[in-house]
Amino acid sequence: MKLKRGRRLLSLLCVLICLCVSAAAAPVQPRLEPEDEGGVMTEPEPTPESTPEPEEDVGGIRSEDEEYVNPYAPSKEEPEVAEDDESEVYEPINLDSFTGEPINHFSSSMVTLSSACTYDRVLDEFIYQINNTAGSTITANIPNGAAVQQYVELQVPDNLMPVLYRNGTALDNPDFSKITEKGIYSLSLNRDGEITPGVFTFTILGNMMGQSYLFTAPSLFPVRSAEGPSGGIVYSDFEVPLNEEGEYTITYGNSVIDKYFTVTFTVDNTAPVLRVVGPDENSIARCPVLLYDYDTADTLTIYKDKVQITNTLQLTETGSYTVIVTDAAGNSNTYSFTIRTYLDTMSWVFMGVLTLLAAAAVFFIVFKRKKFRSN
């Protein structure tokens, strides 16, 4: 009996030791406290030192496009913009008309307008490269092809052997530094025997324009505004129609270099008239030819047998004539005729004397022959 009782005590002691070891190894569970009077137990709020990491919601699977939101992250609020703050205003950017790159007006003095033309802001002049050869540059105070009402200044190297034409006629020793006479100009060069015609052209306008039905602006300088006798005109980039007679004001220019030109002129397409008295319906005259009824402001030019002669309102010498009358706008009228044998009073007297002498001679010869036969 004693032996069985000892074994039971030993078994009970082993069980107690196992229970103590199991209790020491088990984790400590947090103490639950009642949340309300209903006795619902909740976990105590974690302290800052023991803030647990947020657990991912296992109730659903987040898609790849769905952004993960950290519930413990601080809220991102957009900064408030003061009502009195004004946004910064930027000036428009001007671009180089050839390269398309931005231009700083205050730091760039040279602007490339085309592959052959550069504009100098400081000197206010256009520089044109000729044949891509060193020393072959032309400088002008206006762009190539411009129509202006100001003097034109050209700088052309002597080695280019320049020849300046006005209205198709070459000028002798022109003053390139100041060209003022109105007309259509064209500059040709003779470099090493090779003539390059029309390398630079321009027109100096007067106050009047005649027989012109279109105004053309130079390349890279489009028309900006146009006013005619009836007000505003519909125009294209580089052309303005001149369909009516009257006053026009046209402005064209380049905004990149801030350079503009304005011209004001009157269009007169009516040709002047001249009354020519003397020639018949075949333009033949056998008497003096008289010139009447023309405006004294118009210009008369008279050619006899293709040679210009001094102007006179009475033409008496035999020959072929061409009379041209031109007004201030450049309109003109041409009259052609021929004067054949013309006899004035003295000529008639002289011809009468010759006729009498001839008749007397014939009478004398006939009388002498009759007398000789009668003998």
Secondary structure, DSSP 8 states (H G I E B T S, - for coil): -HHHHHHHHHHHHHHHHHHHHHHHHS------EESSTT--EE-----GGG-------TTS---TTS----TTS---------TT---------EE-TTT--EE-TTT--EEE-SSSEEEETTTTEEEEE-TT-TT-EEEESS-TT-EESS-B-EE--GGG-EEEEETTEE-SS--TT-B-S-EEEEEEEEETTEEEEEEEEEEE--SEE-S--EEE--TT--EEEEEETTEE----SSEEE--SSEEEEEEEEETTTTEEEEEEEEE-------EEES--TTSEESS-EEEE---TTSEEEEEETTEEE---SEE-SSEEEEEEEE-TTS-EEEEEEEE-----HHHHHHHHHHHHHHHHHHHHHHHHHHHHHH-
